[in-house]
Amino acid sequence: MPQFYKYKKVTDQYTVYQLQLPEPAEDQPGMIDLGEIDGETYVCVPDWTHPLPEQPKQITLTKITPTVGMITSFFAKSGLLQLVKARMDSKQPMVRYSLHDE
């Protein structure tokens, strides 16, 4: 099951410190950056990355459970999630069969 985390990106004179994950294999999903709310970056991390690799000392991850309000905000701000929603909405409805016909 994927896990959800929040953290603050930290910058110094030369570097932006953010969550570090290994590159996924071709058939594995990658991390999804859900967006930023009030300076906190929210991500969905696939279960194949657990336990998480060691992170830069500047990053503090906090495991969260997204609320309905957060999810609504992510959909309003995230281009990726808007694209996924648009593609799902454009799909033809699935045909349903009665139990007898199946």
Buried (B, 14 or more C-beta within 10 A) or exposed (E): EBBBBBBBBBEEEEEEBBBEBEEEEEEEBBBBBBBBBEEBBBBBBBEEBEEBEEBEEBBEBEEBEBEEEBEEBBBEEBEEBEEEEEEEEEEEEEEEEEEEEE
